[in-house]
Amino acid sequence: MAAATTTMRSIRAQTKALILVLTVCIRSCASFQISYSSRQATASRRQQQKSSHQIATSTSTPTQSIAAIHHHYRPPPPRILLATKTDDKDCDCSDGNSTGNNGENDDNNNNSQPLLLQPYLPAMDPNYSTQGPIGHDKFIISRSGPPTIEELSNEQMLRIVQLECTDLEVNTLVWKCLGYRFDSTTNSWLNTECFPKWKDQFPTPPDLIGMKRVYSREMDSASLRSNQPLVRSIPVDNKQSLKAHLKPLGWKGYQYKELTPNKTRRAQCANWLIYYREELFGYTIEELSERRRLKREAAEKDAAEKAAAAAKEEEASRERGEDGESKVADDWKPPVKEVF
């Protein structure tokens, strides 16, 4: 009887162990089946996406492909030279509602996007500065002779900033004001009347605008180096002359988001021309040197007078302070406590 009981217990234990092993095997098979099905579904879905992409690529037209590229493309902002950042208020450096007249098709820029001009091929000619057409429109300019008051009028400056004249015409006017003179016999520019420092730095008239309108480092560095000393020569008191003189004509300045290198340099040249007209026009180099000397002496005298006045005021305030202290010392008495 005891042996039968022991046998039954052994059989039950073996049965439970077998059931446990079978349960583990069934669960493992089920998990593997689920994982395999998931991988199969993922692979099938990827294959379908790849097939649909290949079909769409093979059936799309070149125009649709270019449109898709431009849909995701965001062009970089234009390179802005010689301009300081302001908010979207008016700026003296460029203009958006203007038209170009330099031989290329420049439409009116009525929106807020900058007018990016295309490279101007005629300016690639080395003789363009001496043989290029000028003075055929409303802009008054001539290569011969010194600058005239008509060429330096506010209306002329307005045409410059509104791109109603060519880059060559702007350059020619600035060259004449700098002292370059055109010799029709040799068909070249002479520097006989240039300002001495400018003559040493630029023996031949430089391109102050960038007439080629190619703003790569190799092509534009010369124009940039010549434009910078021109801007630096404007005194601080005359930096805002452009907007002050053109505002009565209806010009309110440029917006920062509309700036381009061409517009910036045009505005800077126009500002320098106004400074030249107001301060330098009609004087010889000797007269300008004498004026500069007198102005420097007057400034030094004024500074000396201000320094003397400040020293005198400081001495007087110190004396007043000492007198007040001595008076307080004389009037001081020790406190007396009355006893009743």
FENVEN-V316085 format. One record per backbone hydrogen bond with DSSP energy under -0.5 kcal/mol. CO is the residue of the C=O (numbers start at 0). NH is the residue of the N-H. Records with the same first field share a line. If there is no record, write none. Layout:
BEGIN
CO = NH + NH
END
This chain:
BEGIN
0 = 4
1 = 5
2 = 6
3 = 7
4 = 8
5 = 9
6 = 10
7 = 11
8 = 12
9 = 13
10 = 14
11 = 15
12 = 16
13 = 17
14 = 18
15 = 19
16 = 20
17 = 21
18 = 22
19 = 23
20 = 24
21 = 25
22 = 26
23 = 27
24 = 28
25 = 29
26 = 30
27 = 31
28 = 32
29 = 33
30 = 34
31 = 35
32 = 36
33 = 37
34 = 38
35 = 39
36 = 40
37 = 41
38 = 42
39 = 43
40 = 44
41 = 45
42 = 46
43 = 47
44 = 48
45 = 49
46 = 50
47 = 51
48 = 52
49 = 53
50 = 54
51 = 55
52 = 56
53 = 57
54 = 58
55 = 59
60 = 64
61 = 65
62 = 66
63 = 67
64 = 68
65 = 69
66 = 70
67 = 71
68 = 71 + 72
72 = 74
78 = 80
86 = 255
88 = 255
90 = 93 + 253
92 = 266
95 = 97
97 = 108
103 = 105
104 = 106
107 = 109
113 = 115
114 = 116
118 = 120
119 = 122
120 = 123
121 = 124
124 = 127
126 = 129 + 130
127 = 131
138 = 140
142 = 181
147 = 151
149 = 152
152 = 156
153 = 157
154 = 158
155 = 159
156 = 160
157 = 161
158 = 163
159 = 162
161 = 98
165 = 169
166 = 170
167 = 171
168 = 172
169 = 173
170 = 174
171 = 175
172 = 176
173 = 177
174 = 178 + 179
175 = 178
177 = 194
178 = 192
180 = 189
181 = 183
182 = 186 + 187
187 = 182
189 = 180
190 = 193
194 = 198
195 = 199
196 = 200
197 = 201
205 = 207
209 = 212
211 = 119
212 = 214
215 = 219
216 = 220
219 = 223
220 = 224
221 = 225
222 = 226
223 = 227
224 = 228
225 = 229
226 = 230
227 = 231
228 = 232
230 = 233
234 = 237
235 = 238
237 = 240
239 = 243
240 = 244
241 = 245
242 = 246
245 = 248 + 250
246 = 249
249 = 251
253 = 90
254 = 257
255 = 258
259 = 263
260 = 264
261 = 265
262 = 266
263 = 267
264 = 268
265 = 269
266 = 270
267 = 271
268 = 272
269 = 273
270 = 274
271 = 275
272 = 276
273 = 277
274 = 278 + 279
275 = 279 + 280
279 = 282
283 = 287
284 = 288
285 = 289
286 = 290
287 = 291
288 = 292
289 = 293
290 = 294
291 = 295
292 = 296
293 = 297
294 = 298
295 = 299
296 = 300
297 = 301
298 = 302
299 = 303
300 = 304
301 = 305
302 = 306
303 = 307
304 = 308
305 = 309
306 = 310
307 = 311
308 = 312
309 = 313
310 = 314
311 = 315
312 = 316
313 = 317
314 = 318
315 = 319
316 = 320
317 = 321
318 = 322
319 = 323
320 = 324
321 = 325
322 = 326
323 = 327
324 = 328
325 = 329
326 = 330
327 = 331
335 = 337
337 = 339
END
